[in-house]
Amino acid sequence: MRFSLFVHMERWDESVTHRQLFENLTELTLMAEAGGFETVWIGEHHAMEYTISPSPMPLLAYLAARTSTIRLGAGTIIAPFWNPIRVAGECALLDVISNGRMEVGLARGAYQIEFDRLAGGLPATAGGKHLRELVPAVRELWQGDYAHDGEIWQFPTSTSVPKPVQQPTPPMWIAARDPDSHDFAVAQGCNVMVTPLMKGDEEVVDLKRKFDTAVQNHPEVPKPQIMVLRHTYVHAADEPDGWRPAAEGIQKFYRTFDAWFGNKTVPANGFLDPSPESKFAERPEFAPESLHKTAMIGTPAEVIDRLRSYQELGIDEFSFWADNSLSHEEKRRSLELFINEVVPAFR
């Protein structure tokens, strides 16, 4: 099982500058590369201080120059906000810059607040049709001249300039949850990334089952890979309560997600306060004690045990999701423990 780092610049108030956050993200990436991680993933989010990445491309291009082995994942490009020609060209350029280390993840999008500002108020739930049209168009553009006459996009004969180093295409990943998304991804020859969020490992088992069903339904396609993305925090074995700050930090992250996802409050200069804890009094999955069990939080030995079950399940890649509202120092300490005490158990 491979390991990767999923990371954004996180800003919770104005006490930390964007420049400092950029340097922090770079430091975590360099640590991950030195620790043998396969890939660093950076997503796409707009006008949100708590997940800062209006485009993963410039960040990944910078990291390409600072690294030599770690692969560079756009995780994920939001299909309704892009044109296929632009996706193909920018991804190919990153592949050239990195000498063949580009990975591209694609998703339909989730936040209505972003769709209201970038997609003319298109319902976020309608983004799937953009994803389904985008993926094959990008693949065609990477191969050569291609004209497109679809429901969403229409353009005359065009091509990706430059062409990617990796042929026939860089690895493509699709964020999937429901069976139809898994089936589409596998049918297209794409790998699958899944996020259990606040659910337990039974959700990982269920997502793997959906993936396996899609693979069985498409024997004509080489078997793709599956990645699990999980909030991760490792604390020392001699800190029996070391889990609590992480669980409380991840709870704050999800309460902030809830505030943005609810789309009921106007942001103030890119900030939204987390939804109050009282809102989740009847939602046990938000409790720190529950997040301690569902997020990948624990001592090195505890994390190793859970990851072994993922490996036995057939998960190809586990992504260490570093976003958790905690300080950079706490994130760095957790990642160091993971690299030094968890990774060696899988080598």
FENLIN-V266458 format. One line per field, one symbol per residue. ss: DSSP state (A for helix, B for strand, O for the rest). phi: phi as a letter, one per 30 degrees, with the letter a starting at -180 (. if undefined). burial: I if it has 24 or more other C-alpha atoms within 12 Angstrom, else O. Layout:
# FENLIN-V266458
ss->???
phi->???
burial->???
This chain:
# FENLIN-V266458
ss->OBBBBBOOBOOOOOOOOAAAAAAAAAAAAAAAAAOOOOBBBBOOBOOOOOOBBOOAAAAAAAAAAAOOOOBBBBBBBBAAAOOAAAAAAAAAAAAAAOOOOBBBBBBOOOOAAAAAAAOOOOOAAAOAAAAAAAAAAAAAAAAOOBBBBOOOOBBBBBOOOOOOOOOOOOBBBBBOOOAAAAAAAAAOOOBBBBBOOOOOAAAAAAAAAAAAAAAAAOOOOOOOOBBBBBBBBBOOOOOOOAAAAAAAAAAAAAAAAAAAAAOOOOOBOOBOOOOOAAAAOOOAAAOAAAAAAAOBBBOAAAAAAAAAAAAAAOOOBBBBBOOOOOOAAAAAAAAAAAAAAAAAAAO
phi->.dbbccbbdcbcacdcdddddddddddddddddddiddbccbcbbbicddbcadaddddddddedcbbbddbcdbbddedcbceddedddddddddechicdbbcbbdjbddddddccbiieeedcddddddddeddddddddldacbbcdccbadebadbdcdddbdadecbbdbbdedddddededicdbcbbdhcdddddddddddddddddddbddceddcbbccbebacbdddcdcdddedddddddedddedddddhcbddchicbdeededdceccddddedddeccddcldedddeeddddddddjddbccddddaiddddddddddeddddbceedcc
burial->IIIIIIIIIIIIOOOOOOOOIIOIIIIIIIIIIOIIIIIIIIIIIIIIIIIIIIIIIIIIIOIIOOIOIIIIIIIIIIIIIIIIIIIIIIIIIIIIIIIIIIIIIIIIIIIIIIIOOOIOOIOIOOIIIIIIIIIIIIIIIIIOOOOIOOOOIOOOOIIIIIIIIIOOIIIIIIIIIIIOIIIIIIIIIIIIIIIIIIIIIOOIIOIIIIIIOIIOOOOOOOIIIIIIIIIIIIIIOOOOOIIIIIIIIIIIIIIIIIIIIOOOOOOOOIIIIIIOIOOOOOOOIIIIOIIIIIIIIIIIIIIIOIIOOIIOIIIIIIIIIIIIIIIIOIIIIIIIIIIIIIIOOIO
